[in-house]
Amino acid sequence: MSLAYPISFGRDTTHFTSGINFSPRLLFFWITTKMALFSEWLLVLIQVVEYNKSLNIFTTEVLLSLSLRTDLNPF
């Protein structure tokens, strides 16, 4: 008498996933979520850098204009 299915002793020996089953849909969702979070973080970082650049240019211009005024120039 032959068995149609192999005898299982409580665990699946055909897949080596160490207990984590990734369906393709779950894997796709996980990857796209990580990519979206990374790209959003990257955009925020770029905006902060650009803001700091504009702030530095603005403060440089203000300090330069203040130093060029004769009544505020301490030298």
C-alpha positions as CSV (number, residue, x, y, z in Angstrom):
1,M,0.0,0.0,0.0
2,S,1.5,3.3,-1.1
3,L,0.7,6.6,0.5
4,A,-0.3,9.5,-1.8
5,Y,1.3,12.1,0.5
6,P,4.5,11.8,2.5
7,I,4.1,11.4,6.2
8,S,4.7,14.7,8.0
9,F,6.0,14.9,11.6
10,G,4.7,18.3,12.5
11,R,6.9,20.5,10.2
12,D,7.2,21.1,6.5
13,T,10.5,19.8,5.3
14,T,10.1,20.9,1.7
15,H,10.6,24.7,2.3
16,F,13.5,26.1,4.2
17,T,12.0,29.4,5.4
18,S,13.0,29.1,9.1
19,G,9.3,29.6,10.1
20,I,8.7,32.7,8.1
21,N,6.5,32.4,5.1
22,F,6.8,35.2,2.6
23,S,4.0,35.3,0.1
24,P,4.9,37.3,-3.1
25,R,2.3,39.9,-2.3
26,L,3.6,40.4,1.3
27,L,7.2,40.6,0.0
28,F,6.2,43.2,-2.7
29,F,4.3,45.2,0.0
30,W,7.3,45.1,2.3
31,I,9.8,46.2,-0.4
32,T,7.6,49.0,-1.7
33,T,6.9,50.3,1.9
34,K,10.6,50.4,2.6
35,M,11.3,52.1,-0.7
36,A,8.6,54.7,0.0
37,L,9.9,55.4,3.5
38,F,13.5,55.7,2.2
39,S,12.5,58.1,-0.6
40,E,10.4,60.2,1.7
41,W,13.3,60.4,4.2
42,L,15.6,61.3,1.3
43,L,13.3,64.1,0.2
44,V,13.1,65.6,3.7
45,L,16.9,65.5,3.9
46,I,17.2,67.3,0.5
47,Q,14.7,69.9,1.7
48,V,16.6,70.5,4.9
49,V,19.9,70.9,3.1
50,E,18.4,73.3,0.6
51,Y,16.8,75.3,3.4
52,N,20.1,75.5,5.2
53,K,21.8,76.7,2.0
54,S,19.2,79.4,1.5
55,L,19.3,80.3,5.2
56,N,23.1,80.6,5.1
57,I,22.9,82.8,1.9
58,F,20.2,85.0,3.6
59,T,22.2,85.5,6.8
60,T,25.4,86.2,4.8
61,E,23.5,88.8,2.8
62,V,22.0,90.4,5.9
63,L,25.4,90.5,7.8
64,L,27.1,91.9,4.7
65,S,24.5,94.6,4.3
66,L,24.7,95.5,8.0
67,S,28.5,95.6,7.9
68,L,28.4,97.9,4.8
69,R,26.2,100.5,6.6
70,T,28.5,103.1,8.1
71,D,26.3,103.8,11.2
72,L,26.4,100.1,12.2
73,N,29.9,99.4,11.2
74,P,32.1,99.2,14.3
75,F,35.3,99.6,12.3
